[in-house]
């Protein structure tokens, strides 16, 4: 499939290393690295089983229950820490992508591939009804969409709010497909990219 620039568009799902938050990367020492790993493993455990106990989460993370409790006194503290880490990472990733030059569709397709690479950590954010949200529904993302509509790069017959909601909803739907193993990662990436092109440009890819 080719984008509006005529170049082939490839969305890779599940193969890109998950981005690290700059706030975490700046923290020195192995403790910060271990904490990042534990939070990522805990997010996977909770995405698969939102009711997982601290003992089950600790086991999935490869650390002892006592160690887990030394870092996080309660399950609620652990959940808050995962949430804060993933939100910060998605926000930083989005800001970096939206600063890139090039056709808007190319940028938005790269961003969708990046978010898909978060995999279980992004699924964790949408698994709980009280936290379910569209992380692309930000003022910065909405402004990017509106600006590109004004420039004629994206369809102008739909509101920026609707395109933002549609974008986030399609990414979540793609993650659900991966989770339920209805399609392979390559097929999900291709279907997501083709659907995004159709929705955002109004053209059939």
Secondary structure, DSSP 8 states (H G I E B T S, - for coil): -B-TTSSB-----S-S-----HHHHTS-SHHHHHHHHHHHHHHHHHHH-TT--HHHHHHHHTS-HHHHHHH-SSHHHHHHHHHHHHHHHHHHHHHHHHT--S-HHHHHHHHHHHHHHTTHHHHHHHHSTTT---TT-SHHHHHHHHHHHHTTSS-SSS-HHHHHHHHHHHHHHHHHHHHTTSS-HHHHHHHHHHHHHHHHHSS--
